[in-house]
Amino acid sequence: MDKIEKKMKKYSYWLDTVDQDFLKDANLPEKSDALVVGFGYTGLHAAFEMAKNGMKVCVIDKCNFGDGCSSKNGGQISNLLKPSIEKLTKKYGFEKAKSIRAEGVNALNWIIEFINKENINCDFIRDGLFHGAHTPTEFNKFVEESKKLKDIEGIETYIVPKSEQKNEINSNLYHGGIVFPDHSSLNPAKYHKSLIQKAKSLGIVIIQNCELLSYKKNSDIFNVETNKGVTNTENLIIATNGYTSKVTPWLNRRSIPIGSYVIASQELPKSFISQLFPSNRHITDSCRVVYYFRASPDKKRIIFGGRVSSREIDLHDSAPLLLKDLKRVFPDLPEINVSHSWMGYVSYTFDHLPHTGQIDGVFYSMGYCGSGIALSSYLGMKLGKKVIKDKEGHTAFDSLKFPTRPLYYGRPWFLPAVVELYKFRDSREINKYIN
């Protein structure tokens, strides 16, 4: 513990892989055609579409580059939405459910095309996902799910029995798993930096440390107050996701911010990393409290993240807890140090679906529920097209009601109890099969 506390860096490992001193201060314009609040993936992709349509666009963020989840996530890119097609069918009918689920596939395909077309330097690789079954019952569910995903949704998967699991991950913790070969990964900080640089090349004004304080619509113009002054805009776009505040109360009541904690190990021999991750896939499992992990792009570190406690805690406290869970996956792991410990807020919703649209003239997209890289980029693009009234801005999420709950005002007071219950159930089920 002493070594962790003395040497550990309390910021994202990904930030050490980029030059951070590239975003210079800019002045808040008196007016713009569009003002985007939040310079993460959603806001930047929305800004691209508007700027390409000839609009004068300004993007503000209350933080610096590297402070939000766009540079803090694990870098995994998924094509899956949280609710199954069965659950969505019960609520919306089969055809609508199928179109909703298809947006996950659309998002993955779109971001891959975007990265390749724009030559985005972000260590992108189509490495695939191994999703481990934490019980034999979950493995049997995977077998059933694999066939449905292929036959109904056209999503490629294949089953890995426990006897072949060591080809995917050097761990006996799981009872087999399912592989999603189309899933991908990248370096989130490199991706985020490249997006900001692209925005600047399009003439988009980017202003960091610029916090939205209030706004009021007068006729067709939004009068917007920030800590750096007042500006006017014809279109206001909220792209704050897990960092949504009381300034936008309707959205704040519908977004559930959940802290996700991550560590990076010290540098380790590449041969050792290859032993742990023989297929070089990123890994998740079927536990209720989700953990995600992978090798770093240079194959020198382990990146391991998830929800470590019922409440938000200090990074010095989260690091040893994550390291403990990492050693649960790899019990033969030698004593290693944590080089970086960080956290960021993801946005969940009460129906476990992303939402995008317009409320009182304000455009928004948020609630990616932990699958944000592809969805936020894709839906940010769609949001920009909505603003310019391009029919290609339509998504299957547009007609969905954005639910909230009574007595919820943006602070997830119920989260500690839920997390503790889920962790208890996960631990009980896992321990049942440990000799």
NUMARSE-253227 format. One line per field, with one value per atom (N, C-alpha, C): chain; x negated, y, z negated. Coordinates in steps of 0.02 Angstrom, whole numbers. Example, Ala and Ser with C-alpha at 12.3 -4.5 7.8 and 13.67 -1.06 7.14 Angstrom:
2
cadena	[A  A  A  A  A  A]
x	[-660  -615  -660  -642  -684  -645]
y	[-284  -225  -165  -112  -53  2]
z	[-390  -390  -390  -354  -357  -394]
! end
This chain:
435
cadena	[A  A  A  A  A  A  A  A  A  A  A  A  A  A  A  A  A  A  A  A  A  A  A  A  A  A  A  A  A  A  A  A  A  A  A  A  A  A  A  A  A  A  A  A  A  A  A  A  A  A  A  A  A  A  A  A  A  A  A  A  A  A  A  A  A  A  A  A  A  A  A  A  A  A  A  A  A  A  A  A  A  A  A  A  A  A  A  A  A  A  A  A  A  A  A  A  A  A  A  A  A  A  A  A  A  A  A  A  A  A  A  A  A  A  A  A  A  A  A  A  A  A  A  A  A  A  A  A  A  A  A  A  A  A  A  A  A  A  A  A  A  A  A  A  A  A  A  A  A  A  A  A  A  A  A  A  A  A  A  A  A  A  A  A  A  A  A  A  A  A  A  A  A  A  A  A  A  A  A  A  A  A  A  A  A  A  A  A  A  A  A  A  A  A  A  A  A  A  A  A  A  A  A  A  A  A  A  A  A  A  A  A  A  A  A  A  A  A  A  A  A  A  A  A  A  A  A  A  A  A  A  A  A  A  A  A  A  A  A  A  A  A  A  A  A  A  A  A  A  A  A  A  A  A  A  A  A  A  A  A  A  A  A  A  A  A  A  A  A  A  A  A  A  A  A  A  A  A  A  A  A  A  A  A  A  A  A  A  A  A  A  A  A  A  A  A  A  A  A  A  A  A  A  A  A  A  A  A  A  A  A  A  A  A  A  A  A  A  A  A  A  A  A  A  A  A  A  A  A  A  A  A  A  A  A  A  A  A  A  A  A  A  A  A  A  A  A  A  A  A  A  A  A  A  A  A  A  A  A  A  A  A  A  A  A  A  A  A  A  A  A  A  A  A  A  A  A  A  A  A  A  A  A  A  A  A  A  A  A  A  A  A  A  A  A  A  A  A  A  A  A  A  A  A  A  A  A  A  A  A  A  A  A  A  A  A  A  A  A  A  A  A  A  A  A  A  A  A  A  A  A  A  A  A  A  A  A  A  A  A  A  A  A  A  A  A  A  A  A  A  A  A  A  A  A  A  A  A  A  A  A  A  A  A  A  A  A  A  A  A  A  A  A  A  A  A  A  A  A  A  A  A  A  A  A  A  A  A  A  A  A  A  A  A  A  A  A  A  A  A  A  A  A  A  A  A  A  A  A  A  A  A  A  A  A  A  A  A  A  A  A  A  A  A  A  A  A  A  A  A  A  A  A  A  A  A  A  A  A  A  A  A  A  A  A  A  A  A  A  A  A  A  A  A  A  A  A  A  A  A  A  A  A  A  A  A  A  A  A  A  A  A  A  A  A  A  A  A  A  A  A  A  A  A  A  A  A  A  A  A  A  A  A  A  A  A  A  A  A  A  A  A  A  A  A  A  A  A  A  A  A  A  A  A  A  A  A  A  A  A  A  A  A  A  A  A  A  A  A  A  A  A  A  A  A  A  A  A  A  A  A  A  A  A  A  A  A  A  A  A  A  A  A  A  A  A  A  A  A  A  A  A  A  A  A  A  A  A  A  A  A  A  A  A  A  A  A  A  A  A  A  A  A  A  A  A  A  A  A  A  A  A  A  A  A  A  A  A  A  A  A  A  A  A  A  A  A  A  A  A  A  A  A  A  A  A  A  A  A  A  A  A  A  A  A  A  A  A  A  A  A  A  A  A  A  A  A  A  A  A  A  A  A  A  A  A  A  A  A  A  A  A  A  A  A  A  A  A  A  A  A  A  A  A  A  A  A  A  A  A  A  A  A  A  A  A  A  A  A  A  A  A  A  A  A  A  A  A  A  A  A  A  A  A  A  A  A  A  A  A  A  A  A  A  A  A  A  A  A  A  A  A  A  A  A  A  A  A  A  A  A  A  A  A  A  A  A  A  A  A  A  A  A  A  A  A  A  A  A  A  A  A  A  A  A  A  A  A  A  A  A  A  A  A  A  A  A  A  A  A  A  A  A  A  A  A  A  A  A  A  A  A  A  A  A  A  A  A  A  A  A  A  A  A  A  A  A  A  A  A  A  A  A  A  A  A  A  A  A  A  A  A  A  A  A  A  A  A  A  A  A  A  A  A  A  A  A  A  A  A  A  A  A  A  A  A  A  A  A  A  A  A  A  A  A  A  A  A  A  A  A  A  A  A  A  A  A  A  A  A  A  A  A  A  A  A  A  A  A  A  A  A  A  A  A  A  A  A  A  A  A  A  A  A  A  A  A  A  A  A  A  A  A  A  A  A  A  A  A  A  A  A  A  A  A  A  A  A  A  A  A  A  A  A  A  A  A  A  A  A  A  A  A  A  A  A  A  A  A  A  A  A  A  A  A  A  A  A  A  A  A  A  A  A  A  A  A  A  A  A  A  A  A  A  A  A  A  A  A  A  A  A  A  A  A  A  A  A  A  A  A  A  A  A  A  A  A  A  A  A  A  A  A  A  A  A  A  A  A  A  A  A  A  A  A  A  A  A  A  A  A  A  A  A  A  A  A  A  A  A  A  A  A  A  A  A  A  A  A  A  A  A  A  A  A  A  A  A  A  A  A  A  A  A  A  A  A  A  A  A  A  A  A  A  A  A  A  A  A  A  A  A  A  A  A  A  A  A  A  A  A  A  A  A  A  A  A  A  A  A  A  A  A  A  A  A  A  A  A  A  A  A  A  A  A  A  A  A  A  A  A  A  A  A  A  A  A  A  A  A  A  A  A  A  A  A  A  A  A  A  A  A  A  A  A  A  A  A  A  A  A  A  A  A  A  A  A  A  A  A  A  A  A  A  A  A  A  A  A  A  A  A  A  A  A  A  A  A  A  A  A  A  A  A  A  A  A  A  A  A  A  A  A  A  A  A  A  A  A  A  A  A  A  A  A  A  A  A  A  A  A  A  A  A  A  A  A  A  A  A  A  A  A  A  A  A  A  A  A  A  A  A  A  A  A  A  A  A  A  A  A  A  A  A  A]
x	[-41  0  -43  -99  -142  -170  -188  -215  -163  -102  -48  -38  -35  -20  -76  -139  -194  -205  -193  -212  -153  -94  -36  -16  0  24  100  129  202  232  218  251  247  283  289  222  208  148  145  203  205  176  179  154  78  44  -29  -49  -1  -17  -6  15  28  -5  -18  -40  22  29  90  89  31  26  38  98  113  175  214  276  268  262  250  316  310  369  400  466  501  554  572  621  692  737  807  836  863  892  956  971  1033  1094  1088  1144  1118  1160  1143  1207  1200  1258  1277  1227  1239  1188  1212  1169  1178  1123  1123  1093  1129  1104  1079  1013  981  938  871  828  802  847  832  851  855  868  934  987  1053  1050  1025  1025  983  925  880  909  937  966  1027  1066  1122  1095  1042  1012  987  957  932  987  1044  1099  1124  1128  1152  1101  1038  986  980  986  983  1041  1095  1153  1149  1091  1080  1097  1114  1133  1071  1077  1026  1040  994  1005  954  979  936  950  897  904  871  908  881  882  836  835  809  839  818  751  727  665  610  550  494  495  457  446  420  450  428  467  511  547  612  639  701  691  746  741  715  713  688  614  579  508  497  551  544  573  607  639  588  612  568  547  581  563  596  645  679  738  746  800  847  910  959  1012  1047  1105  1170  1167  1225  1257  1323  1360  1376  1389  1401  1463  1523  1582  1581  1601  1605  1663  1662  1717  1782  1778  1839  1871  1831  1857  1885  1850  1874  1938  1943  2003  2064  2058  2114  2139  2095  2112  2133  2099  2109  2133  2135  2150  2086  2090  2029  1994  2030  1998  1963  1996  1964  1904  1911  1856  1796  1809  1755  1720  1758  1728  1687  1710  1672  1606  1609  1547  1499  1527  1485  1443  1464  1426  1357  1353  1287  1239  1264  1223  1206  1256  1244  1189  1191  1142  1071  1063  997  971  1013  992  975  1015  1004  938  924  863  800  804  746  735  789  784  757  781  758  683  660  590  545  566  527  528  587  594  556  558  526  454  429  360  347  394  387  335  284  230  251  273  298  286  238  222  283  322  382  364  400  390  456  471  531  510  503  475  528  591  644  650  707  722  732  702  719  760  822  869  875  845  840  904  921  979  957  985  963  994  1043  1072  1088  1094  1115  1184  1228  1295  1289  1245  1235  1205  1161  1133  1188  1234  1290  1333  1340  1376  1339  1272  1232  1243  1247  1257  1323  1376  1441  1438  1405  1401  1363  1309  1267  1307  1350  1391  1441  1472  1521  1488  1430  1395  1380  1359  1343  1406  1456  1515  1560  1568  1615  1582  1521  1490  1430  1407  1349  1284  1281  1220  1178  1116  1072  1046  1050  1022  998  958  947  933  952  949  880  854  791  805  803  813  755  765  712  649  657  598  553  580  540  529  549  547  477  426  358  332  366  347  368  414  439  412  410  388  357  300  264  291  354  388  437  445  494  558  562  619  685  683  746  763  825  851  865  815  823  847  862  883  906  919  941  897  876  832  872  862  890  832  818  758  757  816  819  806  808  795  722  711  646  622  563  538  492  480  437  408  366  339  385  426  476  447  390  362  337  306  285  345  398  459  488  493  522  480  414  371  379  382  389  455  508  572  569  536  529  488  435  395  434  475  518  568  596  643  611  551  516  502  487  473  535  594  657  680  639  656  701  710  751  712  743  711  719  663  663  639  680  662  667  611  612  617  631  642  697  746  802  867  893  949  1015  1064  1132  1163  1185  1216  1292  1316  1388  1401  1463  1482  1556  1574  1643  1657  1714  1731  1775  1751  1788  1804  1868  1888  1852  1810  1775  1701  1683  1613  1605  1554  1537  1485  1501  1454  1420  1355  1319  1268  1271  1222  1172  1108  1054  1009  962  914  864  865  821  859  921  959  1025  1058  1124  1117  1154  1154  1225  1238  1303  1296  1345  1342  1411  1415  1479  1496  1445  1456  1414  1446  1411  1412  1353  1346  1313  1347  1319  1290  1225  1189  1146  1177  1140  1142  1186  1189  1181  1129  1122  1105  1096  1079  1135  1195  1253  1268  1288  1297  1368  1379  1445  1462  1413  1428  1478  1477  1526  1567  1615  1649  1688  1718  1757  1710  1652  1604  1571  1558  1526  1569  1634  1679  1682  1652  1656  1588  1536  1468  1444  1418  1393  1317  1281  1207  1178  1138  1107  1032  995  922  893  852  818  743  712  643  597  537  490  420  381  310  270  207  158  101  78  23  -43  -95  -162  -178  -230  -252  -274  -252  -268  -296  -332  -358  -301  -312  -261  -244  -294  -281  -233  -238  -194  -122  -115  -49  -17  -57  -31  -7  -38  -15  53  63  127  183  167  216  192  194  166  199  263  298  298  270  267  337  387  454  461  510  529  583  589  628  681  741  791  820  866  898  971  1006  1078  1100  1053  1071  1116  1156  1200  1160  1109  1063  1007  1007  966  894  848  777  756  709  684  608  574  501  471  409  374  300  262  192  190  144  135  113  123  105  32  -13  -84  -101  -50  -58  -107  -109  -154  -118  -52  -16  52  80  149  191  245  294  355  375  429  477  541  588  655  693  760  784  838  868  842  805  771  805  852  884  954  993  1062  1065  1014  1012  949  948  889  833  773  718  656  606  543  504  465  427  374  349  302  337  402  440  465  481  508  453  391  337  326  317  306  367  427  487  489  471  469  413  357  301  321  359  384  428  472  517  479  427  385  352  329  297  348  411  463  469  461  462  399  341  276  243  263  237  163  132  59  19  53  19  -31  -93  -143  -127  -164  -155  -172  -124  -136  -113  -138  -118  -66  -26  21  -12  -17  -50  -2  62  112  179  214  281  325  383  426  499  544  615  649  707  748  820  866  937  968  998  1039  1112  1153  1223  1267  1302  1353  1422  1470  1539  1584  1645  1689  1713  1712  1731  1670  1610  1547  1537  1565  1557  1532  1494  1476  1537  1535  1590  1563  1598  1578  1640  1636  1695  1691  1749  1755  1807  1792  1839  1837  1894  1899  1849  1839  1794  1721  1703  1634  1622  1570  1552  1508  1514  1475  1464  1413  1401  1360  1381  1347  1371  1341  1364  1340  1275  1248  1236  1246  1249  1186  1128  1065  1041  1078  1056  1048  1010  1014  971  917  873  908  938  972  1038  1078  1144  1140  1095  1090  1065  1018  993  1048  1080  1133  1193  1216  1275  1258  1195  1174  1179  1156  1162  1235  1278  1349  1380  1358  1384  1367  1305  1286  1330  1346  1390  1461  1483  1549  1551  1498  1495  1501  1466  1468  1527  1572  1634  1621  1570  1554  1594  1631  1672  1630  1565  1521  1506  1532  1522  1569  1616  1664  1629  1653  1629  1689  1679  1732  1748  1707  1718  1763  1776  1808  1878  1916  1985  1992  1938  1942  1950  1994  2000  1937  1916  1856  1878  1876  1907  1864  1898  1866  1904  1892  1926  1946  2000  2017  1960  1950  1900  1829  1820  1752  1736  1681  1661  1588  1561  1493  1442  1460  1414  1438  1402  1425  1420  1465  1465  1477  1506  1522  1463  1411  1356  1318  1300  1263  1298  1363  1399  1399  1409  1411  1343  1289  1222  1205  1220  1205  1243  1306  1345  1316  1298  1270  1203  1161  1095  1103  1151  1164  1185  1231  1254  1199  1159  1103  1054  1036  987  1014  1077  1106  1106  1123  1125  1055  1006  938  908  917  887  916  976  1008  968  931  896  820  797  725  709  662  643  605]
y	[-60  0  63  62  121  138  86  98  129  106  135  208  224  292  340  318  363  374  324  329  337  322  320  390  396  458  458  512  517  551  523  545  489  496  443  426  361  337  362  366  385  455  498  566  568  516  513  493  474  453  509  568  624  687  733  800  840  858  892  967  995  1067  1088  1076  1091  1135  1141  1178  1246  1298  1365  1400  1451  1488  1525  1529  1566  1609  1663  1709  1686  1696  1679  1728  1704  1749  1782  1841  1875  1836  1803  1763  1707  1657  1600  1571  1532  1496  1438  1408  1352  1353  1342  1337  1266  1229  1161  1162  1134  1130  1059  1053  988  970  966  951  879  833  762  738  672  643  667  670  691  762  808  878  892  859  872  844  784  756  796  822  865  929  956  1017  1008  949  936  944  914  915  985  1024  1093  1137  1129  1169  1153  1089  1069  1097  1115  1145  1222  1248  1320  1360  1327  1363  1383  1440  1462  1428  1386  1343  1357  1362  1369  1311  1280  1224  1245  1242  1260  1199  1199  1146  1175  1155  1183  1155  1103  1070  1082  1057  1056  990  988  925  874  814  761  754  802  799  758  749  713  642  605  534  520  569  557  539  556  536  489  464  424  354  338  273  218  156  99  89  124  120  64  28  -27  0  -27  -5  -64  -55  -109  -95  -148  -139  -159  -166  -191  -137  -139  -99  -142  -110  -148  -192  -167  -210  -260  -322  -373  -360  -393  -384  -411  -462  -488  -435  -401  -350  -291  -271  -216  -234  -297  -319  -315  -334  -331  -259  -212  -142  -105  -122  -83  -123  -189  -231  -251  -306  -335  -288  -258  -218  -157  -124  -66  -89  -145  -171  -186  -216  -233  -171  -118  -56  -21  -26  3  -33  -99  -138  -128  -118  -109  -46  3  64  52  1  -16  -40  -82  -106  -48  -5  53  98  107  150  123  58  28  33  15  19  90  138  208  234  220  249  219  155  125  159  171  205  276  310  379  380  335  334  320  274  257  313  341  394  457  475  537  526  464  449  470  452  470  426  457  422  407  345  330  258  224  155  109  123  82  11  -38  -107  -144  -188  -230  -294  -290  -345  -394  -374  -418  -419  -441  -445  -517  -536  -599  -581  -606  -593  -657  -656  -716  -730  -794  -815  -827  -791  -799  -859  -891  -954  -999  -1065  -1109  -1091  -1066  -1046  -989  -941  -886  -911  -960  -989  -1019  -1055  -1085  -1031  -974  -918  -891  -888  -865  -908  -974  -1020  -1004  -992  -975  -906  -858  -790  -787  -827  -825  -839  -889  -908  -853  -824  -771  -709  -691  -632  -639  -699  -711  -713  -751  -762  -701  -665  -610  -543  -533  -466  -464  -522  -523  -507  -515  -500  -564  -560  -618  -631  -694  -715  -787  -810  -882  -899  -961  -984  -1015  -1000  -1029  -1069  -1135  -1175  -1167  -1186  -1176  -1215  -1271  -1311  -1274  -1223  -1185  -1112  -1097  -1028  -1000  -1042  -1018  -988  -1002  -970  -897  -877  -809  -769  -802  -768  -820  -804  -851  -847  -869  -868  -925  -954  -1006  -980  -914  -885  -898  -895  -899  -970  -979  -1046  -1046  -1024  -1015  -944  -931  -863  -858  -797  -783  -728  -737  -689  -649  -583  -537  -512  -543  -527  -457  -426  -360  -303  -317  -264  -240  -178  -146  -107  -78  -36  18  69  125  157  207  249  310  316  370  440  451  518  538  491  506  520  481  492  560  577  641  700  695  748  758  702  706  740  726  758  833  854  926  960  927  956  961  911  914  971  980  1035  1102  1112  1175  1185  1131  1138  1158  1144  1163  1233  1267  1334  1337  1280  1278  1308  1352  1383  1336  1318  1273  1313  1314  1351  1306  1293  1253  1299  1270  1308  1360  1343  1389  1354  1372  1336  1370  1332  1357  1372  1435  1455  1460  1484  1490  1506  1498  1517  1535  1577  1598  1608  1586  1594  1655  1701  1761  1760  1749  1742  1681  1691  1635  1631  1669  1672  1650  1610  1592  1641  1671  1712  1669  1658  1609  1643  1630  1658  1603  1620  1575  1611  1575  1607  1650  1647  1688  1741  1753  1805  1780  1824  1810  1803  1756  1747  1732  1744  1730  1678  1635  1583  1565  1543  1522  1451  1410  1340  1321  1291  1269  1193  1163  1090  1070  1026  1002  933  926  863  848  848  842  772  728  658  649  614  601  662  720  781  833  809  852  883  947  983  1010  1044  1073  1132  1155  1209  1185  1120  1090  1039  1063  1019  961  971  917  859  874  822  794  836  814  762  767  720  653  648  588  554  585  557  534  473  444  441  488  486  432  388  334  337  339  342  274  274  213  224  178  185  140  164  127  132  79  80  56  78  50  22  -37  -67  -34  -49  -30  -65  -43  -78  -148  -196  -266  -294  -350  -379  -395  -380  -395  -469  -512  -583  -603  -569  -584  -561  -501  -476  -523  -548  -594  -660  -680  -741  -730  -670  -655  -646  -614  -599  -631  -698  -731  -713  -693  -674  -599  -562  -488  -456  -491  -461  -420  -374  -343  -387  -381  -430  -395  -424  -407  -473  -469  -531  -518  -571  -569  -548  -526  -503  -441  -431  -372  -308  -309  -253  -264  -225  -240  -218  -262  -246  -254  -213  -216  -209  -247  -244  -267  -247  -259  -246  -264  -243  -173  -132  -67  -78  -29  -38  -58  -36  -54  -121  -155  -221  -220  -164  -159  -152  -141  -130  -166  -175  -199  -138  -128  -76  -112  -94  -130  -79  -85  -36  -65  -26  -46  -6  -29  4  -32  3  -30  -23  24  33  61  59  83  159  193  266  288  352  379  385  364  363  394  406  435  386  412  370  328  351  310  250  256  201  154  181  139  95  119  82  13  7  -60  -106  -76  -117  -146  -105  -131  -182  -170  -217  -284  -282  -343  -382  -347  -380  -406  -368  -392  -459  -464  -526  -582  -565  -617  -649  -609  -635  -674  -646  -677  -692  -745  -758  -770  -790  -802  -739  -683  -620  -603  -589  -571  -502  -483  -417  -363  -321  -267  -201  -147  -80  -52  -6  32  97  111  172  231  217  270  247  293  280  340  326  382  360  408  392  444  425  471  450  496  482  462  403  382  398  403  420  359  337  285  317  280  304  251  270  223  166  176  122  89  109  80  92  145  163  234  249  319  357  423  465  526  546  604  639  705  741  815  844  915  927  970  989  1065  1096  1169  1205  1177  1208  1190  1153  1134  1062  1054  987  951  884  846  774  742  671  648  593  571  502  476  414  351  346  291  227  231  172  129  162  124  101  115  96  159  207  275  292  256  279  279  223  219  258  247  278  354  381  453  485  453  479  478  421  411  456  457  498  573  590  659  681  638  652  661  615  619  683  703  763  825  828  883  887  829  827  849  834  858  934  964  1038  1069  1040  1069  1044  1006  981  934  894  841  779  751  692  632  633  579  581  631  636  591  559  516  456  436  375  338  276  236  258  300  324  386  417  482  482  429  428  400  381  351  403  389  432  427  484  487  487  429  424  452  471  488  450  467  436  490  478  526  534  594  611  606  598  597  664  695  761  763  707  707  678  665  633  562  511  441  415  437  417  342  311  240  195  224  185  143  169  127  61  63  2  -47  -21  -64  -97  -58  -84  -137  -124  -173  -238  -233  -293  -332  -296  -330  -362  -327  -355  -417  -416  -475  -534  -523  -578  -604  -559  -581  -624  -600  -635  -704  -707  -771  -821  -798  -843  -866  -821  -839  -888  -872  -915  -985  -993  -1058  -1108  -1082  -1126  -1125  -1091  -1089  -1146  -1187  -1244  -1220]
z	[0  0  0  -40  -43  26  65  131  177  171  211  194  131  110  130  128  142  217  257  328  375  353  398  420  485  513  512  488  480  541  598  660  711  765  815  846  849  884  955  987  1058  1070  1019  1028  1034  1009  1017  1088  1129  1197  1249  1226  1271  1244  1289  1270  1252  1189  1166  1178  1191  1198  1271  1294  1364  1372  1319  1323  1290  1331  1306  1289  1245  1225  1285  1285  1337  1304  1337  1310  1327  1280  1291  1342  1398  1448  1422  1449  1429  1452  1510  1534  1578  1587  1630  1658  1711  1737  1692  1659  1614  1557  1497  1438  1410  1407  1380  1310  1262  1193  1182  1174  1166  1226  1216  1273  1272  1251  1257  1326  1333  1399  1429  1388  1412  1440  1399  1419  1480  1485  1541  1606  1604  1665  1687  1640  1659  1692  1663  1690  1761  1775  1842  1894  1881  1931  1943  1890  1897  1933  1915  1947  2021  2038  2109  2149  2113  2145  2148  2130  2135  2073  2018  1957  1917  1882  1836  1769  1747  1689  1635  1574  1515  1468  1442  1394  1329  1274  1209  1163  1114  1064  999  943  879  857  890  871  922  906  953  993  1046  1082  1032  1033  990  926  911  848  852  912  919  942  950  966  1036  1079  1147  1147  1093  1087  1029  999  938  944  999  1004  1019  1023  1034  1107  1153  1223  1261  1231  1265  1306  1366  1411  1424  1405  1408  1460  1482  1526  1491  1424  1387  1344  1339  1292  1231  1174  1113  1116  1133  1133  1191  1177  1228  1275  1333  1380  1351  1307  1275  1230  1189  1145  1184  1237  1277  1315  1337  1373  1328  1266  1219  1211  1218  1206  1270  1326  1387  1447  1441  1498  1534  1573  1601  1651  1697  1749  1719  1672  1640  1599  1563  1523  1568  1625  1671  1697  1711  1736  1682  1619  1563  1555  1553  1545  1603  1663  1722  1718  1678  1673  1641  1598  1570  1623  1669  1725  1771  1784  1827  1798  1733  1700  1707  1696  1703  1774  1822  1892  1912  1887  1906  1878  1815  1785  1817  1836  1870  1938  1974  2039  2029  1978  1964  1949  1905  1886  1947  1988  2048  2099  2111  2162  2142  2078  2055  2032  2038  2017  1945  1901  1830  1797  1768  1734  1663  1649  1582  1561  1592  1575  1583  1634  1645  1667  1638  1658  1649  1696  1690  1654  1588  1549  1525  1522  1499  1423  1400  1329  1307  1252  1218  1157  1156  1101  1060  1000  960  920  914  874  802  755  686  652  684  660  720  708  763  791  748  772  823  808  856  921  917  979  1022  991  1029  1062  1027  1057  1118  1113  1170  1231  1221  1277  1312  1273  1302  1336  1302  1328  1394  1400  1459  1522  1520  1578  1595  1543  1555  1585  1558  1584  1658  1678  1748  1791  1771  1812  1816  1761  1758  1773  1746  1752  1797  1821  1865  1831  1765  1727  1720  1744  1743  1672  1651  1587  1595  1548  1542  1469  1452  1384  1369  1310  1287  1224  1227  1166  1119  1056  1007  1025  1059  1078  1127  1162  1210  1187  1126  1101  1098  1085  1079  1145  1200  1264  1266  1222  1220  1161  1103  1042  996  967  924  853  846  781  778  718  707  675  667  631  666  733  771  791  811  831  906  944  1016  1030  1093  1111  1182  1202  1270  1299  1361  1395  1445  1444  1493  1536  1592  1630  1661  1669  1700  1651  1587  1538  1546  1527  1541  1481  1487  1433  1462  1421  1441  1379  1390  1337  1332  1279  1277  1278  1246  1245  1315  1351  1419  1464  1455  1495  1479  1414  1394  1420  1413  1438  1513  1550  1623  1642  1604  1618  1607  1553  1539  1594  1616  1669  1734  1748  1808  1802  1742  1731  1746  1721  1732  1806  1842  1914  1953  1924  1956  1935  1895  1874  1813  1779  1719  1661  1623  1565  1505  1474  1416  1355  1302  1242  1181  1149  1088  1027  970  908  916  956  969  948  891  862  878  899  909  841  832  769  774  830  841  914  935  1003  1003  1051  1059  1133  1154  1225  1233  1275  1292  1366  1382  1452  1482  1532  1563  1543  1492  1471  1399  1386  1318  1291  1234  1198  1145  1152  1111  1068  1002  955  936  940  919  871  841  796  834  901  942  981  961  993  1022  1060  1089  1164  1192  1265  1288  1351  1381  1436  1441  1493  1517  1579  1607  1586  1575  1557  1497  1448  1387  1384  1376  1376  1310  1272  1209  1221  1208  1219  1158  1099  1036  1007  1028  1009  933  909  838  796  827  792  797  810  815  747  746  683  676  621  606  652  690  738  791  804  850  809  769  720  751  810  841  859  886  903  840  791  729  693  698  666  702  761  801  811  788  794  726  723  661  666  634  638  593  622  584  594  540  545  564  616  636  623  588  564  605  618  661  632  642  625  685  688  734  693  712  676  696  659  679  745  779  839  822  863  854  919  918  980  1029  1092  1143  1144  1133  1134  1078  1022  965  981  1009  1029  1080  1127  1178  1147  1092  1057  1025  998  966  1018  1074  1127  1192  1198  1257  1323  1321  1382  1393  1343  1345  1347  1322  1320  1256  1257  1194  1162  1096  1057  1015  1012  963  938  889  867  851  831  822  752  710  644  648  597  596  589  547  541  591  644  702  692  712  718  790  812  880  878  919  917  983  993  1056  1047  1097  1101  1131  1110  1142  1215  1259  1329  1341  1297  1306  1272  1244  1212  1154  1118  1061  994  995  933  935  876  870  852  890  874  845  784  750  718  734  708  688  650  630  570  542  483  421  378  323  256  250  185  195  142  148  153  126  129  165  185  217  165  183  136  166  124  146  189  235  282  247  190  152  121  108  80  134  192  246  277  279  312  281  215  187  194  194  204  274  323  392  400  368  372  341  288  256  304  339  387  447  468  523  503  441  419  409  402  400  469  521  590  604  584  596  528  495  427  424  479  479  497  501  517  463  481  430  401  350  320  371  386  434  405  432  412  459  434  474  493  558  580  584  602  611  581  551  525  543  572  593  594  603  609  652  679  717  709  725  718  784  783  840  824  875  866  882  831  841  842  868  870  838  821  787  831  897  942  976  955  979  1054  1081  1151  1158  1210  1224  1248  1241  1264  1299  1351  1390  1417  1422  1446  1430  1415  1403  1349  1301  1249  1240  1248  1242  1287  1346  1395  1386  1333  1319  1344  1384  1409  1358  1356  1308  1334  1307  1316  1256  1224  1163  1142  1088  1058  1094  1105  1145  1104  1038  995  999  1004  1003  1070  1123  1191  1233  1207  1233  1293  1306  1359  1427  1445  1510  1509  1456  1453  1449  1408  1402  1466  1500  1563  1617  1623  1673  1660  1597  1582  1580  1566  1573  1645  1691  1762  1781  1758  1773  1744  1685  1654  1695  1720  1763  1825  1853  1911  1893  1832  1810  1809  1785  1780  1849  1899  1966  2007  1972  2003  2062  2053  2101  2082  2129  2114  2092  2108  2087  2012  1978  1906  1866  1900  1865  1833  1773  1740  1711  1694  1664  1594  1565  1496  1494  1552  1552  1521  1531  1507  1437  1405  1339  1284  1236  1178  1136  1109  1068  995  962  895  839  786  722  668  605  549  498  461  408  358  336  286  311  376  403  435  412  437  457  480  505  458  396  349  335  356  350  279  236  166  156  207  203  223  251  280  229  170  123  105  94  76  134  195  254  266  261  272  220  157  105  117  137  150  209  262  321  305  267  250  207  161  119  161  208  250  294  324  366  326  266  225  204  186  166  223  283  340  361  359  378  328  264  211  210  236  237  279  329  375  365  313  298  250  269  226  164]
! end
